[in-house]
Amino acid sequence: MTGEYLSIPAETRNETCANASMHVRYAGFWMRFWAYLLDLLVVGSINRLLVFPLFHLLDISVERTSMFAPATIATTVIFYAYFVLMTKFFQQTLGKMVFGMKVIDESGKPLTWTTVLFREVIGKFIAKTILFIGFLFVAFSEKKKGMHDQFADTLVIYE
């Protein structure tokens, strides 16, 4: 028996592969929450290490007294750029990487720019605007989809 392989009929192999691809584990509310907190730490660090020193160097005020203050605009751009670029190019942010999660298109296609922008910018903006209730959808929906996931037809799964 050493060195021998049992032959498995092609039909059985195909069924096994199909069943394996159908079995995905959806990432739940708390794991996504901790990943998001880690991402906020990363974005805050980028702002404090790059944006604020650059503003001080250029003698631009870092006061965020209004929505249109330069520091507010810069930190908002960094925030959305981080989430959009990381999700588009890696299917996950650093927080999701640490916790072993990734974002996929529900149909199985690669994430497009439109899907990522709709999920990360428009979907999350709406989910946050309504008292963060859009994120609570994750805790109660069957596939653990937040409001932003439902808008963009995406899922967050474990790798």
Secondary structure, DSSP 4 states (H G I P E B T S, - for coil): -TT------HHHHHHHHHHHHH---B--HHHHHHHHHHHHHHHHHHIIIIIHHHHHHTT------STTSHHHHHHHHHHHHHHHHHHHHHSS-HHHHHHTEEEEETTSPPPPHHHHHIIIIIIHHHHHHTTTHHHHHHHHSTT---HHHHHHTEEEEE-
